[in-house]
Amino acid sequence: MVLGLLAPALFFIGYYFFKLYPNNVPLQEFWRLLMEQRSFFTGLTSISLIMNAVLFTIYINTSRYQTAKGIFVITLVYGIVVLLMKVIR
C-alpha cells in the first residue's frame, strides 16, 4: 500500500521540480494551479494513476501478489478521491 501512495506523490514532486521549479514557480502556486485548472489537475492525476498501474503490472508479473493487491486498492481509493474532487469542484 505504501508503494501505491508513494508513486503518485513522487510523480507530483518530480513534475514540480523538473517542470516548474526551474521557472521559479513557488510550490504554493503549483498547488493553486492544480486546484483551479481542471485540465492540469486531470492530466497530472491521470499520469500518476498510470504510474500505479505500471507498478501493479510489475508486481503481478513478478508474482508478488500481496504487494500488487495493496497497490491496486490504493489506486482504486486514489481514483475515487480524484473523481469526487472533480465532481465537487
Order of alpha helices (4+ residues) and beta strands (2+ residues): alpha-alpha-alpha-alpha
